Amino acid sequence: MCRIVGLIDFSESRVDPSILANMRDSLVAGGPDFGDSYVDNNVGIAHRRLSILDLSTSGAQPMVLKDWIISYNGEIYNFHEIKEELISLNYTFKTKTDTEVILISIVHWGMKAISKFRGMFSFALFNIDTRKLILCRDRLGVKPLYWYLKDKLLMFSSELKAFHQHPAFDREINLKVIPGYLKKGYIAGDVSIYKYVNKVSPGTYLEINKEKNITKHVYWSIDEVYANATLDERSDGEIIDFTESKLIDSFKLRMVSDVDVGVFLSGGTDSALITALLQHTSSEQLRTFTIGFDQTDLDESPLAKRIAEHLGTNHESLICTADVVKNVIPILPQIYDEPFGDSSGIPTYLVSKLASKNVKVALSGDGGDELFSGYSKYSYLQRAKILLQVPIFVRKHLHSLLNYVNSKDVKNLLNTLGYNYQDTFENKYDKLKLTLLAIDIEDMYEKASSYISDINLTRLSNGTLENSLNMRSLNDKKSLLNYFSYQDMKSYLPGDILTKVDRASMSVGLESREPFLDHNLVEYAFSIPERLKISPSGEKKFIAKKILSKYLPDHLINTPKRGFSVPVDHWLNGFLKEEVIDLKNEEIFFQKYNLKSNFYKDIVQSYYNRKSICNPYVIWFIYCLYKWDKAWG
């Protein structure tokens, strides 16, 4: 795991090595072990290394082979298998790295070699002879890769912060992404916060020739996976056993390392499944790590501890208090150098920091919710689709009535009646109201995934909401759950979840691996029948829990899932209150991002008067944007 960076000056001016070094070393947190650069006239390629495989200096990058130079970030987990195939073809190797395997694979098979790679990766390949640059990103978008192009300067980097080190970097804000950010808390698609910066899309590589022509190649597509999925018609028992075998294969493959590997254990099904299967198949004791909260209704650390004790792992946990959060919030813009509103990025950073003191690699359970239908909105939408049969004028009337009912009062009433709703109920309540206005199931999904209505978005932002993603419709397939999974894998997974984990872990020099996101496993998950994802009785992740029940007792499995839900409501009413209220006076900020300060004042006033007209997370999103602007805008 590393960080990569580079540039081409198409004016043919020689690259300034000091500028390239500054760009490279701005990424030192993600590659603390070594840094080096390669300059060839108008081309510069650089690398920061976090040593995971072949810890010797022979694994240093940029690596050169014949006419090719590579700067690579990630892991090819099956590189031993590919290496053996290449040895049988009379190739020899000088290192024990997967980097050299990538180079020789491409020398032999060309870019078709990517189809052989199982792993997470982004890399830059430069051909000295043809002067062609290739920028490639893995199938699901686990590893980031940005590219900048304006006038005669092209740059690429694992993180945006490197571009700021170049004096010619144009930081003009891309105002088109702001409404989408306010709606979901992250910037989706292949665009970025900056007008001249884009992301290489997952499953894609770009070819840039010496004439500055750019050709996009899609080598793997979640669109095609979704559209071409066929139902596994075997018995439930056979499907469960087969799924378990694929999980074990994927999990064990991600233990390939020359350094210690740990697991993020949240107490939920996904991380427990990783821990259980790996500990069961390993003779060595796993190390597991958990973050908890001093607010008990959000704290899963006691459950994680009981799971760890049952499985026999070496477990560590840390409790996240308001004082801890106060110290993290000021550095969020450095960790997430693009506006990012997912508040669970804070505990993700903290658990990464905890793990990094003991290991250099940690496995996370990200992707399990998408594969096995673990999100609450999936089961809700399955049931709520019947609402679409109710005339829209009736639903609009109900929506208006609910606007007069405060979410906190509803939560307190339900808890009095014996329900156990947590601090995050307000967020779900606001989304429930939005879904009442849906025109079809696709619109209902979109509203269940949003934090602000289109009406309120118009009241808040002068910008126009644009969707940079080309989504297939539900008509392509009959499976609702596959449709929901597809939508999240296309947008939410790379835009939010994987961004969160990558930046948090790499900011402390920790490699995070996502074993649920092996592309073979992802492709098969679309074939699993709906009844094994959400059972007829409404149990989410049914197949995952059936597998887990072989290793854990029922009382450690069937518990309410909290994950990394965080007490944003408490923070907004506590140590953030004064700053959030004072933000209404930052008129220059609101004008810069095409936002209406008057409606922000209304949102804040209604929130603190316990008559919220908008999801409180929108306040948090604006606050994060403000903090980011102070650092990078």
C-alpha positions in Angstrom: 0.0 0.0 0.0 1.4 3.3 -1.0 0.7 6.7 -2.5 1.4 7.7 -6.1 1.8 11.0 -7.9 3.1 12.4 -11.2 2.8 14.9 -14.0 3.3 15.6 -17.7 4.1 19.0 -19.0 2.8 19.1 -22.6 4.6 22.3 -23.2 7.8 20.1 -23.2 9.3 22.0 -20.3 11.4 19.8 -18.1 9.8 18.8 -14.8 11.2 20.6 -11.8 12.4 17.8 -9.5 11.8 19.9 -6.4 8.1 20.5 -7.2 7.7 16.8 -7.9 9.3 16.0 -4.6 7.0 18.4 -2.7 4.0 16.7 -4.4 5.3 13.3 -3.4 6.1 14.2 0.2 2.8 15.8 0.8 1.5 12.2 0.8 4.1 10.9 3.3 1.4 9.8 5.9 0.2 7.1 3.4 3.8 6.1 2.5 6.0 6.7 5.5 8.7 4.1 4.7 10.4 5.4 1.5 10.0 8.0 -1.2 11.6 8.3 -4.6 11.0 10.0 -8.0 11.7 9.5 -11.7 12.1 12.4 -14.1 12.4 12.1 -17.9 12.3 15.6 -19.4 8.7 16.7 -19.3 7.5 13.6 -17.3 7.7 13.1 -13.6 6.5 10.0 -11.7 6.9 9.6 -7.9 6.0 7.3 -5.1 5.6 7.1 -1.3 6.0 3.5 0.0 4.2 1.7 2.9 6.2 -1.6 2.9 3.9 -4.6 3.1 5.4 -7.1 0.6 9.2 -7.5 0.1 10.3 -5.1 2.8 13.8 -4.8 1.2 14.9 -1.8 -1.0 14.4 -4.0 -4.1 10.7 -3.3 -3.7 11.1 0.5 -4.0 9.2 2.5 -6.7 9.0 4.0 -9.2 10.0 0.6 -10.7 11.5 0.3 -14.2 11.4 -2.7 -16.5 12.5 -2.3 -20.1 10.5 0.6 -21.5 8.0 0.7 -18.7 7.9 2.7 -15.4 5.3 2.1 -12.8 4.1 3.8 -9.6 1.6 1.6 -7.9 -0.7 1.7 -4.9 -2.5 -1.4 -3.6 -2.2 -5.2 -3.5 -2.5 -7.9 -6.1 -3.4 -10.8 -3.7 -3.0 -13.6 -6.3 0.4 -12.4 -7.5 2.1 -15.6 -6.5 -0.2 -17.6 -8.9 0.4 -15.1 -11.8 4.1 -15.1 -11.1 4.3 -18.9 -11.4 2.5 -18.7 -14.7 5.0 -16.1 -15.9 8.0 -18.2 -14.7 6.6 -21.1 -16.8 6.8 -18.7 -19.7 10.5 -18.2 -19.0 10.3 -14.8 -17.3 12.6 -14.2 -14.3 12.1 -12.0 -11.3 14.5 -9.8 -9.3 12.1 -9.0 -6.4 9.4 -10.7 -4.3 6.9 -7.9 -5.0 3.6 -7.8 -6.7 4.7 -4.6 -8.4 7.2 -6.5 -10.6 4.4 -9.1 -11.4 2.2 -6.2 -12.7 5.0 -4.9 -14.9 6.0 -8.3 -16.4 2.3 -9.2 -16.8 1.7 -6.1 -18.9 4.9 -6.6 -20.9 3.6 -10.1 -21.8 -0.2 -9.8 -22.0 -0.6 -6.0 -22.5 -3.5 -4.4 -20.6 -5.5 -7.6 -20.8 -3.4 -8.6 -17.9 -5.7 -6.6 -15.6 -8.3 -9.3 -15.9 -6.0 -11.7 -14.0 -5.5 -9.3 -11.0 -7.5 -10.0 -7.9 -7.0 -7.1 -5.6 -7.2 -3.4 -5.0 -5.0 -1.1 -7.0 -4.4 2.2 -8.7 -1.3 2.6 -10.8 0.4 4.9 -13.3 2.4 3.3 -16.1 4.6 5.3 -18.4 6.2 4.0 -21.6 9.5 5.7 -22.3 9.5 4.8 -26.0 5.9 5.7 -26.9 5.6 8.5 -24.3 2.2 7.0 -23.4 0.8 7.3 -19.8 -1.7 4.8 -18.4 -3.8 5.5 -15.3 -5.6 2.5 -14.0 -8.0 1.9 -11.0 -9.4 -1.3 -9.5 -12.8 -2.7 -10.3 -14.8 -1.5 -7.2 -12.8 1.7 -6.6 -11.1 0.7 -3.4 -8.0 2.7 -4.2 -8.3 6.4 -5.3 -6.8 8.0 -8.3 -7.4 11.7 -9.3 -6.2 13.4 -12.4 -5.9 17.1 -13.3 -5.8 18.6 -16.8 -5.7 22.3 -17.7 -3.9 23.9 -20.5 -0.7 21.9 -21.0 -0.4 20.5 -17.5 -1.6 17.0 -16.6 -1.1 15.7 -13.0 -2.3 12.6 -11.2 -2.3 11.6 -7.5 -3.8 9.3 -4.9 -5.0 12.4 -3.0 -5.9 16.0 -3.9 -3.4 17.5 -1.5 -0.5 16.8 -3.8 -1.9 19.1 -6.5 -1.7 22.1 -4.2 2.1 21.7 -4.2 2.3 22.7 -7.9 2.3 26.4 -8.5 0.1 26.1 -11.7 -2.7 24.2 -10.0 -6.0 25.9 -10.6 -8.2 25.5 -7.5 -11.4 26.8 -9.1 -14.3 25.2 -7.3 -16.7 22.9 -9.2 -20.0 24.4 -8.0 -22.0 21.8 -9.9 -21.1 19.1 -7.2 -22.3 21.2 -4.2 -26.0 20.3 -4.4 -25.2 16.6 -4.6 -22.8 16.9 -1.7 -25.5 18.5 0.4 -27.9 15.8 -0.5 -25.7 12.8 0.4 -22.6 14.1 2.2 -20.0 13.1 -0.4 -19.1 13.9 -4.0 -20.2 11.1 -6.3 -19.0 9.9 -9.6 -15.8 10.7 -11.5 -16.0 14.5 -10.8 -14.4 16.3 -7.8 -14.6 19.5 -5.8 -12.3 21.2 -8.3 -13.3 22.1 -11.8 -10.2 20.7 -13.5 -9.9 17.5 -11.4 -11.6 14.2 -12.1 -11.3 10.7 -10.7 -10.4 7.6 -12.7 -13.6 5.6 -12.6 -13.6 2.2 -11.0 -12.9 -0.7 -13.4 -11.3 1.8 -15.9 -8.0 2.9 -17.2 -7.1 6.0 -19.2 -4.5 6.2 -22.0 -2.9 9.6 -22.5 -0.6 9.9 -25.5 2.1 12.5 -26.2 -0.5 14.6 -28.2 -2.6 14.9 -25.0 -5.4 12.7 -26.4 -7.2 10.8 -23.7 -8.9 7.4 -24.3 -11.0 5.7 -21.7 -11.2 1.9 -21.4 -13.7 0.1 -19.2 -12.3 -3.4 -18.4 -14.9 -4.3 -15.7 -18.3 -2.8 -15.1 -20.8 -3.1 -12.2 -23.4 -2.1 -14.8 -22.7 -5.4 -16.7 -22.5 -7.4 -13.5 -25.9 -6.2 -12.5 -27.5 -6.6 -15.9 -26.1 -10.1 -16.6 -26.7 -11.6 -13.2 -28.4 -15.0 -13.2 -30.2 -16.6 -10.3 -28.4 -19.5 -8.5 -31.1 -22.2 -8.5 -29.4 -24.7 -6.2 -30.9 -25.6 -2.9 -30.5 -23.1 0.0 -28.0 -25.4 1.8 -25.8 -25.7 -1.3 -25.9 -21.9 -1.9 -24.9 -21.3 1.8 -22.0 -23.7 1.6 -20.8 -22.4 -1.7 -21.0 -18.8 -0.4 -19.0 -19.8 2.7 -16.3 -21.3 0.5 -16.0 -18.2 -1.6 -15.8 -16.1 1.6 -13.0 -18.2 3.0 -11.1 -18.0 -0.3 -11.4 -14.2 -0.4 -10.7 -13.7 3.3 -7.6 -16.0 3.3 -6.3 -14.3 0.1 -6.2 -11.0 1.9 -3.9 -12.3 4.6 -1.0 -12.3 2.1 1.5 -10.0 3.7 5.1 -9.8 5.1 3.8 -7.8 8.1 1.2 -8.4 10.8 -2.5 -8.3 9.8 -5.4 -7.3 12.1 -9.2 -7.0 11.8 -11.6 -4.1 12.5 -14.2 -5.8 14.7 -17.3 -3.6 15.1 -19.6 -6.2 16.7 -21.7 -6.4 13.5 -22.2 -9.4 11.2 -19.6 -8.5 8.6 -16.6 -8.0 10.7 -17.6 -10.9 13.0 -17.8 -13.1 9.9 -14.3 -12.1 8.8 -12.9 -12.7 12.2 -14.7 -16.0 12.7 -13.7 -17.6 9.4 -10.1 -16.4 9.6 -9.6 -17.4 13.2 -11.2 -20.8 12.5 -8.8 -21.5 9.6 -5.6 -20.0 11.3 -3.3 -21.5 13.9 -2.2 -18.0 14.9 -4.2 -15.6 17.1 -5.8 -12.7 15.2 -5.5 -9.2 16.5 -8.9 -7.3 16.5 -9.7 -3.6 17.2 -12.8 -1.8 18.1 -13.9 1.8 18.8 -16.8 2.4 21.2 -18.7 5.5 22.5 -19.3 6.8 25.9 -23.0 7.1 24.8 -24.2 3.6 25.6 -27.0 3.4 22.9 -24.3 3.7 20.2 -21.6 1.6 21.9 -20.9 -1.8 20.4 -17.6 -2.3 22.0 -18.9 -4.6 24.8 -20.5 -6.9 22.1 -17.3 -6.8 20.0 -15.3 -7.8 23.2 -17.6 -10.8 23.8 -17.3 -11.9 20.2 -13.5 -11.6 20.4 -13.4 -13.6 23.7 -15.5 -16.3 22.1 -13.3 -16.6 19.0 -10.1 -16.2 21.0 -8.6 -13.1 19.4 -6.2 -10.7 20.9 -8.6 -7.8 21.3 -8.1 -4.0 21.9 -10.7 -1.3 22.2 -10.9 2.5 22.7 -13.8 4.6 23.9 -14.5 7.7 21.8 -15.5 10.7 24.0 -16.5 14.2 23.1 -13.0 15.4 24.1 -11.5 12.9 21.7 -13.8 14.1 18.9 -12.8 17.7 19.6 -9.2 16.9 18.9 -10.1 15.0 15.6 -12.4 17.5 14.0 -9.7 20.1 13.3 -7.6 17.6 11.3 -10.5 16.2 9.3 -9.8 18.4 6.3 -6.2 17.1 6.2 -7.5 13.5 6.3 -10.3 14.0 3.9 -8.9 16.6 1.5 -12.2 16.8 -0.4 -15.5 17.9 1.3 -16.7 14.8 3.2 -19.7 14.6 5.5 -19.8 11.0 6.7 -19.4 11.5 10.4 -18.4 7.8 10.9 -15.1 8.9 9.3 -14.1 10.0 12.9 -14.3 6.6 14.5 -12.9 5.0 11.4 -9.8 7.3 11.8 -9.6 6.5 15.5 -9.8 2.7 15.1 -7.2 3.0 12.3 -4.9 4.9 14.6 -5.5 2.3 17.4 -4.7 -0.6 15.0 -1.6 1.1 13.4 0.2 1.0 16.8 0.2 -2.8 16.5 -0.2 -3.9 12.8 0.4 -2.4 9.4 -2.6 -4.1 7.7 -6.2 -4.3 8.9 -9.2 -6.0 7.3 -12.6 -4.2 7.3 -16.1 -5.5 6.8 -17.0 -2.8 4.1 -19.1 -4.2 1.3 -20.9 -6.8 3.3 -24.1 -4.6 3.5 -24.1 -4.3 -0.3 -23.5 -8.0 -1.0 -26.0 -9.4 1.5 -28.6 -6.6 1.9 -27.7 -5.4 5.4 -28.8 -1.8 5.1 -32.0 -0.9 6.9 -33.3 1.0 3.8 -33.3 -2.3 1.8 -35.7 -4.0 4.1 -37.7 -0.8 4.6 -38.1 -0.3 0.9 -39.1 -3.9 0.3 -42.1 -3.2 2.6 -42.6 0.5 1.8 -43.1 -0.1 -2.0 -46.7 -0.8 -1.2 -47.0 2.9 -0.3 -46.7 3.7 -4.1 -50.2 2.3 -4.4 -51.5 5.1 -2.2 -52.5 8.2 -4.2 -49.8 10.8 -4.2 -52.1 13.5 -2.8 -52.7 11.4 0.3 -49.0 10.8 0.8 -48.3 14.5 0.4 -50.9 15.2 3.1 -49.3 12.7 5.4 -45.9 14.1 4.8 -47.2 17.6 5.7 -48.6 16.3 8.9 -45.4 14.5 9.9 -43.5 17.8 9.4 -45.4 19.1 12.5 -44.2 16.1 14.6 -40.7 16.4 16.0 -38.6 13.3 15.4 -37.3 13.4 19.0 -40.8 13.2 20.3 -41.6 10.3 18.0 -38.4 8.5 19.2 -39.2 9.1 22.8 -42.8 7.8 22.4 -41.6 4.6 20.6 -39.0 4.0 23.2 -41.6 4.4 25.9 -43.6 1.7 24.1 -40.7 -0.7 24.4 -38.7 0.0 21.2 -35.0 0.7 21.3 -34.3 3.5 18.9 -30.9 5.1 19.0 -29.5 8.6 18.5 -29.6 8.1 14.7 -33.4 7.8 14.6 -33.8 11.4 13.6 -31.9 10.8 10.4 -34.0 7.8 9.5 -37.3 9.6 10.4 -36.4 12.4 8.0 -35.7 9.9 5.2 -38.9 8.1 5.9 -40.8 11.4 5.3 -39.0 11.9 2.1 -39.9 8.5 0.7 -43.6 9.3 1.1 -43.2 11.7 -1.9 -41.7 9.1 -4.2 -43.1 8.6 -7.7 -41.7 5.1 -8.1 -39.4 2.6 -6.4 -36.3 4.1 -8.0 -37.3 7.5 -6.7 -38.1 6.0 -3.3 -34.6 4.5 -3.1 -33.0 7.8 -4.0 -35.0 9.6 -1.3 -34.1 6.9 1.2 -30.5 7.6 0.4 -30.7 11.4 0.7 -30.6 13.8 3.6 -32.5 16.7 2.1 -35.6 17.0 -0.1 -35.3 18.6 -3.5 -37.6 21.5 -2.3 -35.3 22.3 0.7 -32.2 21.8 -1.5 -33.6 24.5 -3.8 -34.2 26.7 -0.8 -30.6 26.2 0.4 -28.6 26.1 -2.8 -28.6 28.3 -6.0 -27.0 25.4 -7.8 -28.6 22.8 -10.0 -28.5 19.1 -8.9 -26.6 17.1 -11.5 -26.1 13.4 -11.5 -22.8 12.4 -13.0 -23.6 8.7 -12.9 -25.4 6.7 -15.6 -27.6 4.3 -13.6 -29.5 1.4 -15.0 -33.2 1.3 -14.2 -34.9 -1.4 -12.2 -36.5 -2.7 -15.5 -33.2 -4.4 -16.3 -33.8 -6.9 -13.5 -36.7 -8.0 -11.3 -34.7 -8.3 -8.1 -35.3 -5.2 -5.9 -32.4 -6.1 -3.7 -30.0 -6.5 -6.6 -31.1 -3.0 -7.8 -30.4 -1.5 -4.4 -27.0 -3.2 -4.2 -26.1 -2.1 -7.7 -27.0 1.5 -6.9 -24.9 1.6 -3.8 -21.9 -0.2 -5.4 -22.0 2.3 -8.2 -22.1 5.5 -6.1 -22.2 5.2 -2.3 -19.5 2.5 -1.9 -16.7 4.2 -3.9 -17.9 7.8 -3.1 -18.4 7.4 0.6 -17.5 4.1 2.3 -14.2 3.3 0.4 -13.1 7.0 0.5 -13.7 7.1 4.2 -11.7 3.9 5.0 -8.9 4.6 2.6 -8.2 8.2 3.8 -8.6 7.3 7.5 -6.3 4.3 7.4 -3.7 5.8 5.1 -3.5 9.0 7.2 -1.9 6.8 9.9 0.2 4.6 7.7 -2.2 1.6 7.9 -3.3 -0.5 4.9 -7.0 -1.4 5.0 -8.2 -4.4 3.0 -11.9 -5.1 2.1 -12.3 -8.9 1.7 -16.0 -8.7 0.8 -15.0 -6.7 -2.3 -13.2 -9.5 -4.2 -14.8 -9.1 -7.7 -15.5 -12.8 -7.9 -17.5 -12.6 -4.7 -19.3 -9.5 -5.8 -20.3 -11.1 -9.1 -21.6 -14.2 -7.4 -23.6 -12.2 -4.7 -25.9 -10.9 -7.5 -26.9 -14.5 -8.1 -28.0 -15.2 -4.5 -31.8 -15.4 -4.2 -33.5 -12.6 -2.3 -34.9 -15.0 0.3 -31.3 -15.7 1.5 -30.4 -12.0 1.7 -33.5 -10.8 3.6 -35.6 -13.7 4.9 -39.4 -13.9 4.5 -39.6 -12.9 8.2 -37.5 -9.8 7.5 -34.1 -10.8 8.9 -31.4 -8.9 7.1 -28.1 -10.6 5.9 -29.8 -13.9 6.4 -27.2 -16.0 4.5 -24.3 -14.3 6.3 -25.9 -15.0 9.7 -26.5 -18.6 8.7 -22.8 -19.0 8.0 -21.8 -17.1 11.1 -24.0 -19.3 13.3 -21.6 -22.1 12.8 -19.0 -20.2 14.7 -20.9 -17.9 17.1 -23.9 -18.5 19.5 -27.2 -16.8 18.6 -27.0 -14.2 21.3 -23.8 -12.8 19.8 -25.3 -12.6 16.3 -28.9 -11.5 16.5 -28.4 -8.1 18.2 -29.3 -4.6 17.0 -26.6 -3.3 14.6 -25.1 0.0 15.4 -21.8 -0.1 13.5 -20.0 3.2 13.4 -23.1 5.3 14.0 -22.0 8.4 15.8 -23.8 10.9 18.1 -23.8 13.9 15.8 -26.9 15.2 17.4 -25.1 15.3 20.8 -22.1 17.1 19.2 -24.4 19.7 17.5 -26.1 20.3 20.8 -22.8 20.3 22.8 -19.4 21.5 21.9 -20.2 22.4 18.3 -23.3 24.5 19.0 -21.7 27.9 19.2 -19.7 27.4 16.1 -22.6 26.0 14.1 -24.8 29.0 15.1 -22.1 31.5 14.3 -21.5 30.0 10.9 -24.7 31.8 9.7 -22.7 35.0 9.7 -20.1 33.7 7.2 -21.7 35.4 4.2 -18.6 35.2 2.0 -18.5 31.4 2.5 -22.2 31.0 1.6 -21.8 33.2 -1.5 -18.7 31.3 -2.6 -20.6 28.0 -2.7 -23.8 29.3 -4.1 -25.6 28.8 -0.7 -28.4 30.8 0.8 -27.4 31.9 4.3 -31.0 32.8 5.2 -32.2 29.2 4.8 -29.2 28.0 6.7 -30.4 30.3 9.5 -33.9 28.8 9.3 -32.5 25.3 9.5 -30.3 26.0 12.5 -33.0 27.9 14.3 -35.6 25.2 13.8 -33.2 22.5 14.8 -32.3 24.2 18.2 -36.0 25.0 18.7 -36.7 21.2 18.3 -38.9 21.8 15.2 -36.5 20.6 12.5 -37.5 21.5 9.0 -34.5 19.6 7.7 -32.3 16.6 8.6 -29.7 17.8 11.2 -27.0 16.0 9.2 -27.4 18.7 6.6 -26.1 21.1 9.2 -23.1 18.8 9.7 -22.5 18.6 6.0 -22.4 22.4 5.7 -20.1 22.6 8.7 -17.7 20.1 7.2 -17.7 22.0 3.9 -16.9 25.2 5.8 -14.0 23.5 7.6 -12.7 22.1 4.3 -12.9 25.5 2.7 -10.8 27.1 5.5 -8.1 24.5 4.8 -8.2 24.0 1.0 -10.8 26.2 -0.7 
